[in-house]
Amino acid sequence: MDGLSSAATIFPDRYQVGGDDITGQIGLIWEQTKAPLIVPVLKVLVLLCLGMSVMLFIERVYMGVVIVILKVFGRKPEKRYKWEPMKDDIELGNSSYPMVLVQIPMYNEKEVYQLSIGAACGLSWPSDRIIIQVLDDSTDPAIKDLVELECQRWASKGINIKYEIRDTRNGYKAGALKEGMKHSYVKQCDYVAIFDADFQPEADYLWRTIPFLVHNPEIGLVQARWKFVNADECMMTRMQEMSLDYHFKVEQEVGSSTYAFFGFNGTAGVWRISALNEAGGWKDRTTVEDMDLAVRASLKGWKFVYVKNELPSTFKAYRYQQHRWSCGPANLFKKMAKEIFRNKKVTLWKKLYVIYSFFFVRKIVAHIVTFVFYCIVMPATVLVPEVEVPKWGAVYIPSIITLLNAVGTPRSIHLMVFWILFENVMSLHRTKATFIGLLEAGRVNEWVVTEKLGDALKIKLGSKALRKPRIKIGERLHLLELGVGAYLFFCGCYDIAFGKNHYFIFLFLQSIAFFIAGVGYIGTFVPNA
């Protein structure tokens, strides 16, 4: 009977159907560790999470205020910098136009290579003042042949297109871009435009971006906003659109208008080649070579201006992408924090902005607080009622942050609840990747190219003769998501039965979201044949 009384401290009377030594031992251990260990640790975690929530809240409000000011006063890039359309010179002819290199790095891009090469070759610019450079790192010989044939087809039409390959994939994308800049014909170019294989620039892209560089010698990069051609493909791509629209419409624009700095997105940007070279060129020390280059160029005093991309539609591809986008910035922050702080060419305020706002709050705090606070700490307070989370930290701040994030995509406002649940699921992988980057653990430099489907999915699913694919259970199951889902479900059951926090509605919904992700029923499923 002593065992039963000890167990009652964690298992209330309604749980006491019968007792044995095991139940008594568990209850005794819980009773002896709860007050001296678990409660203090949980209180510290709550305080840390509340502090990070406040930091994130202030950052979101600050960016919201800046965006409102920009919209009210109409501070467009064309007004902040000199911008005039390029004009013909009768005497000089086409030589008055700067020479532009267009780089398209590729890796086994069977589904989208024709679209991307065709879009690049369709750019409106004097034909003798542009070079299209296809950097093919494909390991599949059949795909390599297809890409080379496509380049030859455009070359036969009079397009100045170069097909470049290399012996190894050292440095991945950064290595390919770096190798591409070594060719002799690049020396005659003034600017380099970079487009990933899934990007399809509009024909007038260069006419809109190059004038900023021509008329403003202090500008090193012009970044164009992405548009997503497959946002309506499935629910998961709609969720991604909500997250990325905030990044492009708010974060990028705020950075451009306040400190003339933001992280280069790796595509849809035009670099001044002299700025790229002064910054040290491409480096492959992290998996975010684009952000690495942007930070180094900014520290040299160069300014950035922010003036149809495809989203990964399979959960596996999205997990790999989010790992790279979370691990890389954290790792870069660790490697460059001292260099940024010691830099003498930029102002103290800009250094603080890059270190605190750009890196620490957006790339580290935002990921950690989302998962640790809302998926671990808050559910744990259900089991430990001695620890309370104030209502402003549990409800008001996250609600305001969510609303500020959602304004970037008003057409999806009705999906906000699903977006919150989806973002919390993905925060598990972002948090794990962030710590891997900070600690430089095993997968810190892992680079898995995001699979792009183009129109292949429509073609495959549109075939009436398509057989139902065989689904391997191992490919569908994700144990981390299932484990977190089980933890949240247990906390929800405990709260509805014995708790007083009334978190059970959120806990059940969030656990269902983790379970759905855990069994792989999210995004699209693409058959292998």
N, C-alpha and C positions, 0 to 999 in steps of 0.2 A: 504493500500500500504506500510505502514511502516513495517508491518509484513513481506512482501515479501522481502524488502531490507535487513532486518535482517537475514532472512533465507538464503539469497544468499551467506553468508559467508561460509556455509557448503554445501548448495545445489546449485551448479553452475547453470548458466542460462538455460542450457539444461534440468535441472530438474524442472524449474519453469513453469509448465503448468497452474496452478491456485493456489490461495492462500487462506488461512483461518486463523483463530486465532490460531489453534493448530500448524500449520506449523510455524507461526510467533513466537510463544512461544518457540518451539524447537530451532529455529534459534537464538533467543535472548539468551537462556540459553547457547548454544554452544559458541556463540560469547563472552559472559561474563566470561566463565570458561576456554576457550581454552588457551589464552595467559598467565594468571596468574597461572593456575593450571595444565592443561593437558600437555602443552609443557614442562615445567620444569620437571615434573614427568617422562615423556617419555624420555627426555634427560638423566636423571639419570639412568633409566633402560637400555638405550642403552650403557652408559658407563660401568655399572655393567656387562652387558652381553658380551661386548667386552673384559673386563678384564677376565671374566671366559673363554671366547673363547681362549684367549692367554694362560692362564694356561693349558687348555686342549691340545692346540697345542704343547706347550713345552713338556708336558708329553708324547704325542704320538711320537714326534720326538726323545725324549730321549730313549724311548723303541725301536724305530726303529733302532737307532744307536747301541744299545746294542745287538739286534738280529743280525744285520749285523756282528758285531765283533765276536759273538758266532759262526756264520756260517763260517766266514773266517778262524778263528783260531781253529775251531772244539773243543770248550770247552764243551765236553759232560760230564754228571755226572760221568761216569766211569773214566774220567781223573782227575776230581777234588777230587773225593773220592776213597778210596780203594774199589775195587770190585773184588771178586774172586768167581767162581762158588762153590756151596756147594759140598763137596766130602764125599764119604763113609769112615767110620772109621771101620776097621776090628775088633778092640778090643771092641769099644763101640757100634757098630752096629747103629741102628736107634736113639739111645739115644744121638748121637752127633748132631742130628738135633734139632733146637729149637721147642718148642711146640707152635702151632699156633691156635688161635681161629678165626673162620670166622663167623661174625654176619650178618644176613639178616633180617632187620626190615621190617615188612609187615603190610598193612592195606587194607583189602578187595581187594586184588590183584588177582582177578579171572582170568584175561586174561594172566598174566605173571608168576604166582607163580611156575608153573612146569618148565619153562625155567630157572628161576633164581636159584631154588633149584638144578636142574639138573646140571647147570653150576658150582655151588659151590661144589657139590659132585664130579664133574669131575676134580677138581683141582689136579694136579700132585704133590704129597707130600707123604711122608711115612704115611701110614694109621693110625699108632698108635701115630702119632705126630700132628694130626689135629683134631679139634672138630668143627663141623658145628652147629651153633646155630640159629635156626629160631625163631625170636621174632614176634609172631603173635598178633597184636592188632585189628584184624578184629572184626567188630560188627555184621556181618552177620553170623549166625550159620552155614549155608550151606557152606559158603566159608571156615570157620574154620575147618569144617569136612574134606573138600577136602585137605586143606593144611596139616592137621594132617595125613591123609591117605598117602599123598605123602612122608612125613617124615618117616612114618612106612615102606613104600615100599623101600626106600633107606637104612633104618636101617636093613632090612631083607637081604640086599646085603652085609652087613658087614661094612657099613659106620657109623662112630661115629657121629650121628646126634641127636641133642636135640631139641625138640619142646617145646617152652616156651610161656606161656600166663600170663596175669595179670588181676586183677579185674577191674582196671580203666585205662583210657588212659591219666592219669595225665602227663603233660610234653611232650605229643605226642612222636615224634621220640627220642628226648633226654631222655625222661623218660623211654622209652623202652630199649634204649642202656644202660642207667645207671642201670636199674633193671637187665639186662642181665649180667652185670659185677659182680653182687653180689653172683652168684651161686658158690658153693664150688669148682667145677671142673675148674673154671676160674683161680684159684690161681696157678695152675700148668703151665699156659700159659705164654709165654714171649712176644708174639706179638698178635695184634688183627687186622684182615683185615675186612673191612666193605664194604658191597655191597648193594645198594638199590635193591628193587625188580625188577626194570627194567634194571638191569645191568647184563651182561653175561660175566664174566671174561674168558680170554683164559686159557687153561689148564696149561701153563707154567708161569702163573702170579706170583706165589710165588717164583719160581726159579729166576725170574728176579728182584724181589723187596727185598726179605729177606736178600740177601747178603750185601746190603747197611747197613742194621741195625746191622747185625752180626759183620761186620768188622769196623764200625764207631760208637763208643759209644756216640758221640755227636749228632747223628741224631735221631730225635724223630718221624719223619713222612716221609714216601715215598708215593708220590702221582703219580698215573699213569694217562696218558692222556685218555680222553674219545674218543670213536668213536661212531658214530650215525648210528643205523641200519635202521632208517626210514627217513633219510634226504630227500629222493626222494618221500615221500608219497604225498606231496602237496606243493604248492608254499610257504605256511607259514613255513613249516619245512625247506625249502631251505633258507628262510630269517633268521631263527634262527641259522642254521648251520653257516652262514656267521658271525653272531655276536659272537657265542660261540667259533668258531674256532680261532678268534682273541684272545679271553680270554685265551684259552688253549695254543695256539702256541706262543703267544707273552707275555701277562701279567704274566702268571704262570712261564714261562721260565725265563723271566727277573728277577722276584722276587727270584726265586731259585738260579740263577747264581750270583746275586749281593749281596743280604742281607740274603740269605738262608731262606727267608720267603715268604709265599703266603697264601691265604685263602684256607683252606681245603675244598674240594668240597662236602664233606659229603658221598662220595662213591668212590670206586676204590682206597682206600688208606690203608696203613698198619701202625698202630701206635705201638710204643714201649709202652707197658702197664705201665712201670714205669714213662714214660714221661706224659702219660695221667693222671695218678694218681697224680703226682707232680703238674700238672696244675690245679688240683681241680676236675677232672672228668667232666662228662657231666652236663651242666646246662640248664634249660629251661626258662631263663629270657628273651630271645628273640626268634624270629623264625629262626634265623641263628645260631643254636647251634654248627654247624661245624666250622664256622668262629670264633665264641666266643672261642671255645676250642683252635683253632690254635693261636689266639692272645695271650691267657694266657700262652700257652706252649712256645711261642716265647719269651715272657717276662721272662720266667724262664731260657732262654739261649739255648733252644733246637733248632737245625737246621732242615730245611726241604729240601727234594730233590724231584724235579719234573722229572720224567723219561718219548664193544658196548652198548653205552647208548641209551635210546629212548627219542625222543623229543615229547612234547605235540602237538598233531595235531588238536585239537579243540581250537577255539579262547577263549572260556570260560576258559578252563584249562590253557591256556597260560597267560591269564590276572591274574588269581589267582597266578600262579607261579611267574610272574614278580612282583606282589605286595609283595610277601614274600621275593624275592631276592632284592628288593629295600628298603622296609620298615625295614627289619631286620638289614642290615648293618648300616643304619642311626641311628637306635635305639641303636645298639651296640657301635657306635662311641660316642654317647652322654654319655653312661654309662661308657666307658672305657678311654676316652681321658685323664682325669686327672691321672688315674692309669698308663697309658702308659708313660706320661710325667715324672711322679715321679719315675719311675722304675730305679733301680741302676744297674741291671744286664746286660743291653744291652747298646750299644754305643749311643751317641747323634744322629749320622747320621741314625742309624737304627730306633730310635724313630721318627725322622723327616720323614723318609721314610714311616713308618706305619701311622702316623697321617696325613701328608700332601698328599703324593702320593697315598697310598693304600686306605685310607678312604675318605679324603676331595675331592680330584680331581676326582677319579674314581667312588666313590659311591655316591657323592652328587652333585658336580659341573657338571659332565657329564650329569646327568639326567635333572637337572634344566635348564641348558643353552640350551639344545636341544629343549625343549618345549617352555620355556618362550621367548627365543630369536627368534627362527625361526617360531613359530606358534602364538605368541602373539605380541611381540614388533615390529618385522620387518613388519608384515602386518599393524600394527597401524600407522607406518610412512607414509603409503599410504594416510591415512586420515588426517595426520598432516604433510604437506610438509615442515614445518619449522624445523622439526627434520630429519637429514640425517644420514644414516649409511655408513661409508666409505667403498669403494669397497673391501679393504683388509679384512675387517671384515665380509662383506656380501658374498663374493665370494671366495677369495683366501684361507683364513684359513679353512673354512668348506670343500673346495674341497680337500686340502691336507690331512686333518684329515680323510675324507672319503676314499681316496686312500690308506692311511696307514692302515685303518681298513679292507679294502677289500683284501689286499694281503694275508690274512690268508686262503682264500678260492678261489684260482684262477679259479677253474672250474665254479664258479658262477659269474665271473666278468661281464658277459653280463646282469646280473640281478641287477646291482648296483643301477640303478634309482629306481626300485621297492623296493629295500632294504632301500634306503634313505627314501622313502615315508612311508614304513612300520615302520621303526625305529622312525620316527617323530610321528606316531600315537601311538606307544607304549610308547613314552616319556611322554604322558599325564598321563598314569597310574603310570609310574615310578616316575614322579615328585610328584604326589599326595601321593604315598606311602612313598616317601622320607620325605615329610613334616609330615605325620602321625607318622613316626618313630622318627623324631626330636622332635616333640611336644608331643609324647606319647599319641596320640588321641585314639579314640574308637577301631579301627581295628588293633592296633599296634601288638597284639599277636594273630591275627587271623591265623589259620593254616588250609588250605584246601589242602588235598593230591592231587597232580597232577594225573589226570586220565591217565592210560596207556592202550593202546588198543592192543598192541602186534599184533598178526595176526587176531584178532577178526574182524577188519574192513574188511579185505580181504574176510573172511569167510562170513560175513553178506552181503557184496555187491556182492559176487560171487553167491549168491543163486538166481536162476531164479524166485522162487516163492515169493520173497520178495515184499511185498506191499509197495507202496509209503507212506512214513511216513507223519503223520499230523504235520504240523509245527505251533507252537504257536507263534503269533506275539510278545508277551511279551518276549519270550526267545530270539528272534532275535534282537530286538531293543536295542540300547545302546545310551541313550540320551546325554551323555557327548560328544561322538564322533560326533553325529549329530549336536550338538550345535557349537562345534569348526569348523566343516565342513561348517556350514551356515555362521559363522563369516569370514572364509577364502574366501568363495565364494563371499560374499558381498564386501570384500576388493579387490578381483580380478576384480569384475565388476566396482567398483569405479576407480581402477587404469587404466583399459583399456579405460574408458570413460573420465576421468578428470585428472588422475595422470601423473607423469613424471618419476616414478621409474622403470617402465617396469618389475615389479615383477609378473605380472598377469599370466604368463605361469606357474611359480612355484605355485602360489596361487591356480589356478584352478586344477592342478594336485594333490596338497596336499589336497584340499577340497574333490576331488573325492575319494582319499584314505580314508579320515575320513568318508565319506558317505558310502563307501563299508563296512568299519568296523562297522559303526553305524547300518547298517541293517543286520549285521551278515553274510555277504557273504565273509567270509575269513576262511581258514582252511578247515577241513572236517566236514561234518554233520553226526553224528552217530545216526541212529534210535534207539528208545528204545526197540524195539522188532524185 
